[in-house]
Amino acid sequence: MKANSRLESNKTEQIPRDLVDLGMAISRLQVEHRSHREPTFQRVMDSTRRRRRILNLVQEALSQLRLDMKYLLFDLEATRRERNEYRRCLEGDD
């Protein structure tokens, strides 16, 4: 039961406070006014959640790219050191 409340609060945290306030204001409207505004509000909420998910995916991808770049630079430097050591060995044989 606590997991559900934690997930719901996590969803609420991802939604801008202004939208939460707007949703609460719409829910207090009379039924005939609310029924006209809720579908539009729901589309805005869905697009906000979708943009948040996309932003999180992009941030994760950038973090992974940064990590991959660090590994590539490490491998490149190691390869250069190995190459230079191999050249020294070859030059010493000549």
C-alpha positions in Angstrom: 0.0 0.0 0.0 2.9 2.4 0.7 4.4 1.6 -2.7 1.3 3.0 -4.4 1.3 6.2 -2.4 5.0 6.6 -3.1 4.4 6.1 -6.8 1.6 8.6 -6.8 3.6 11.2 -5.0 6.4 10.6 -7.5 4.0 11.3 -10.3 2.8 14.4 -8.6 6.4 15.6 -8.1 7.0 15.3 -11.9 4.1 17.5 -12.7 4.6 21.3 -12.4 2.8 22.8 -9.4 0.8 25.2 -11.6 -0.8 22.2 -13.4 -1.6 20.5 -10.2 -3.3 23.7 -9.0 -5.1 24.1 -12.3 -6.4 20.5 -12.0 -7.6 21.1 -8.5 -9.4 24.3 -9.6 -11.0 22.4 -12.5 -12.2 19.7 -10.1 -14.0 22.3 -8.1 -16.0 23.6 -11.0 -19.6 22.8 -11.6 -20.1 19.6 -13.6 -21.2 21.2 -16.9 -18.1 23.5 -16.9 -15.8 20.7 -15.6 -16.8 18.3 -18.4 -15.7 20.8 -21.0 -12.3 21.5 -19.5 -11.2 18.1 -18.2 -10.5 16.5 -21.6 -8.2 19.5 -22.5 -6.6 19.4 -19.1 -6.0 15.7 -19.4 -4.3 16.1 -22.8 -2.0 18.8 -21.3 -1.2 16.5 -18.4 -0.5 13.6 -20.7 1.8 15.7 -22.9 3.6 17.1 -19.8 4.2 13.5 -18.5 5.4 12.4 -22.0 7.8 15.4 -22.3 9.1 14.6 -18.8 9.7 11.0 -19.8 11.4 12.0 -23.0 13.6 14.5 -21.0 14.6 11.8 -18.6 15.5 9.4 -21.4 17.6 12.1 -23.1 19.3 12.9 -19.8 20.0 9.2 -19.2 21.3 8.8 -22.8 23.6 11.8 -22.3 24.9 10.4 -19.1 25.6 7.1 -20.8 27.3 8.9 -23.7 29.6 10.8 -21.3 30.5 7.5 -19.6 31.2 5.8 -22.9 33.4 8.8 -23.9 35.4 8.4 -20.7 35.9 4.7 -21.5 36.9 5.5 -25.1 39.4 8.1 -24.0 40.9 5.7 -21.5 41.1 3.0 -24.1 42.7 5.4 -26.6 45.3 6.5 -24.1 46.1 2.9 -23.2 46.4 2.0 -26.9 48.8 5.0 -27.4 50.9 3.9 -24.4 51.0 0.4 -25.8 52.0 1.6 -29.2 54.7 3.8 -27.9 56.1 1.0 -25.8 56.0 -1.3 -28.8 57.9 1.3 -30.9 60.6 1.6 -28.2 61.0 -2.1 -28.1 61.3 -2.2 -31.9 63.8 0.7 -32.0 65.8 -1.0 -29.3 66.1 -4.1 -31.5 67.3 -2.1 -34.5 
